[in-house]
Amino acid sequence: MHWLFLMGNTGLQSRLHVRTLSHWCCHVQQSATLIYGYGVTGTGTGTGTGTITGTGTITGTITITGMIAMEKKARNFRNYTVWQDAVNYATLVYQVTSKLPWFEKKGLCDQLQRAAVSIPSNIAEGAGRPTDADFAHFLDQALGSANEVETQLLISKNLNYITEENYQTLIIKLTSIQKQLTGLIANIRQQSGSR
């Protein structure tokens, strides 16, 4: 449930209780402040068509010529296999990096751990966002972190900080995560028509 407020610059205020609204666009007779659902505020005008369901009242004089509404998609990040794999992977990275030289604990070790944790964290954060475009953006961030891990693992191997066996194990698992992320991003953007 979200409360939608329309506040005109003359102090006119109305309120509508809407069940499914996450984003909307309207054209009003005067400049208005839009506050919707997620603590996001902004000003502007636009046009569109669509429907809104809900109950409530609007009082005062305010003209809306068009409105667009999109439902917030319910996503549980725990159900994504790529998130589960990324959590397990970050745990493995912590186990491997615990054996790095002490003088790298605030250097390469710290960078590897942060990048590895960033993969599942971005997936989880993106899944909680209201639109496919937002979700895809955070998946892009997760993929970027995965690429960062790959680079840092190679450097660690070149410095003989990790064994060839550990390196190959980590790279194989990371490649699987990268492929899953790439496929999920492409699928979401294809379905939503975004880039």
N, C-alpha and C positions, 0 to 999 in steps of 0.2 A: 504494500500500500504506500502511495506517495501523496503528499500534499503539494498541490500546484498553486502558486501565488502569482497573481498579475498585479503589479504595482505601477500605476501611471505616474508621470512626473507632477501631476496636480494633487497627488495624495490619494487618488481613488484606488481602492483595493478590493479584490474579489478572491474567492477561494473555491477550488473544486477538488473533491476527493476522487482520485483516479486510481484504478487498480493496476493498469499495465503500462502506464506512460513512463518512458525513460528519457527520450529526447523529443523535442517538438519544435516547430517553427511557425511563427504566425506574423501576420501583418496587422498592426494596430494603428489607430488614428493618431496616436501620440507616442512619443518615445516611452518605452516600458522597460522595467527591470524584470528579467526572467529568472526564477529560482525553481529548480526542478530536481527533486528526488535524491541527489547525491551531493548537495552542498555546493553545486556549481552555479555561479552567477554570471550574468553578462547582459549586454544590451544589444539590440539589433532588430531588424525586420526581415521578413521573408514571406514567401507564398508557398502553398502546397495544398494537397487534398488528403483526406483520410478520415478516420473516425476515432472517437474517444468514448470509452464506456466508464461509467461511474455515477456517483450521486453527489449532489452539492448544489450550491446556489451562487449566482453571479449577480451582484447589485451594482448600480451605477451605469455610466455611459462609457462603453469601451467597444470598439468595433473590431471584430476579428473576421477577416475575409478568407482565410485559409488556415488549415492546421495539419500538421503531419505528426504521427505518433508511431513509435517503434517499441515493440515489447522487449523487455530485458530478458535475455536468454538465461535460463537456469543451467549453470554448469557446476559440476562438482569436480574440482581439480584432482581429487583422490581417485577418480575413476579413469583417469588418463594413464595408459600404460607408460607413456613417455615420462610422465611425472614420477611414477613409481620407480622406473629404471634410473631416472636422474637422481632421486634420493639415495638409492643404493650406490650409485656411482660416486656421489659426493662423499658418502661414508667410506668407500674404498680409497678414495683420494686422500682422505684424512689419515687412514691407516698407513698408506704408503709414504706420505710426506712426513709422518712422525719419525721416520728413519733418516730423513735428510740431515746434513751437518747442522750443528747448533747455530753456526753463524749465518745460515740461510733461513732461520726461523722467522725473521722479520723481512726477508727478501722474497726469493723465489717460492719458498714454502707458503708464505702468507698469501702471495698472489694466486698460487694454484688453488688453495683452499677457498679463497673468496670467489674465484671464477667458477669453481665446481659447485659451490653452494648457490651461486647466482642462477644456475640453470633451472633447478626445480622451483626456486623462489619466484622467478619471472613467470614460469608457467602458472603457478598458483595465483599470483597477483593478477595476471591477465585473465584467467578464468573468471575472476570476480568482477571484471569490467562489463559495462552494459552492452557494448556493441561488438560485432565481429571484427571491425577495424581495430578497436582497442586491443582485443585478444590477440589478433595477428601481430600487432606492434610489439607486445610483450613476448610473443613467441620469437619474433625477430631478435629481441634482446637476449633471449635464452640461447638462440643459435649463435649469436655473437660471442657469448660467454663460452660456449662449447668450443668454438674456434680458438678462443684465447687459451683454453685449457690445452688444446692440441699443440699449440705453439710452445707453451711452457713445459709440456711433457718432453718435447723434442730437445729443448735446451737442457732439461734435467738429465736426459739420457746422454747427451753429448758431453756433459760434465761428469758423467759416471756417478751421478747422485742416485739414479735408479737403475736397476738391472735391465737387461734386454728383455727378460721374461716378463717383468712387471710392466715395462713399457708396452709390449705387444698386447698384454691383457687389457691394459687401460685403453689403448687405442682401438681395439676391437669393440669394446663396450661403448666407447665414445662415438665411434662411427655409426653404430646402431641408433644412438640417441639423435645424432645429427640427421640421419635419414628420416627418422620418425618426425622430427621437428619440421624438416623441409616439406614432407608430405602433408602434415597437418596444416601448415601455413598455406600451402597451395590449395588445399581443399577448402579451407575457410574463405579464402579470397575468391575462389571460383564460385562458391555458393552465394556469397554476399555481393559479388560484382565489384569488389574493391581491389586496389592494387597495393 
